[in-house]
Amino acid sequence: MLHKKVLFGTAALAATAAFAVGCATTEPKEAKQETPSKVSQAAAEVGATYYTVIDFPQGKNTVTDTEKQKLRQLAGVANARGEVKEIQVLAWADREYPAEGQKVASNDKKLADDRVAAVKDFFKKDLQTDADIDGHNMAKRPGFFAELVNSDDNKTKSTFENIGAAPNDVGNRQALVGNKASKAVILVKYE
């Protein structure tokens, strides 16, 4: 009996490790509505062809060397396909997307803004992209006017929230694999 438990435990551990390695790939992903990834579904819904997800160190807006490599790979794949029209950067603070009516600390808003700026700077200075780069601060919800006119910011945030790619702090909390705290999603769109 003990032998079966050890064997099962070892198999479960191996499967978990294989899943973690598979999820940790740095390859840019193609946005598809029919895939099980919520980020992929949301990216396709807002018109992106490719995307990648990068991580930030807690409390920092620094794009690490590992994450810069992901951005370089995304740019390489994107540029090989043709002229990029737009790059969108959705950046979170160190917490999930706020629920409607939830108060957000000003330092969280600033951290997400700083992370957007860091990714933009990397694309403009290091990768020398000519594409338009739009930022979405995922530490704050769209304002009344943005909702009223259904701005691009409102559409993007609503799509990510409704599909579950931007889990919020209240209600159904996502598993660790699904969270976006301390992350940014970078979307690539074409003409």
Residue, then its C-alpha position, 0 to 999 in steps of 0.5 A: m500500500l505504501h509503495k502505491k502511495v509513493l509511486f502515485g505521489t511521484a507521478a503526481l509530482a512529475a506531472t505538476a513539474a511538467f505542467a509548470v515547465g510547460c506554463a513557464t515557456t517564454e515563447p510568444k503565444e498566438a491569441k485564439q478564442e477557442t483555446p482554454s487560456k483565458v488570456s488567449q481568449a481575451a487577447a483574441e477578443v480585443g483583436a490581438t494576434y500575439y501576446t506574452v505575459i511578463d512578471f515584475p519583482q514585488g514592489k518594483n517596475t524593473v523589467t528583468d533580463t528574463e522578461k526582456q528576453k520574452l519581449r524580444q521574442l515577442a517582437g521578433v515573432a511579431n515583426a516577422r509577420g508584418e508591420v505591427k500597428e499597435i502594442q498594448v501593455l496591460a500592467w497590474a500592481d501587486r494585487e489583482y484587478p479591483a472589483e467595482g467600487q473597491k478603493v485602490a491605494s494611490n501607490d498601487k496605481k502609480l506602480a502599475d503606471d510605472r510598469v506600463a512606462a517601463v515596458k513602453d521604454f523597453f520597446k521604444k529604446d531597446l527594441q526601437t519599435d515604431a508601433d503605437i504603444d498604449g498602456h492600460n493601468m490594471a490597478k484602476r477601473p475605467g472611470f464613468f466617462a470611459e464607460l459612457v463612451n465605451s473607450d478602448d481602455n474600457k473595452t479592453k479591461s471589460t473584456f479581460e475581466n468578463i472572460g476571467a483573464a483579469p481576476n479581481d480581489v473580491g468574490n471568486r479568487q483565481a488559482l495561483v496559475g490564473n492571477k495577474a498581480s505583479k504581471a503585465v500582458i503585452l498584446v500585438k495588433y496588426e493593420 
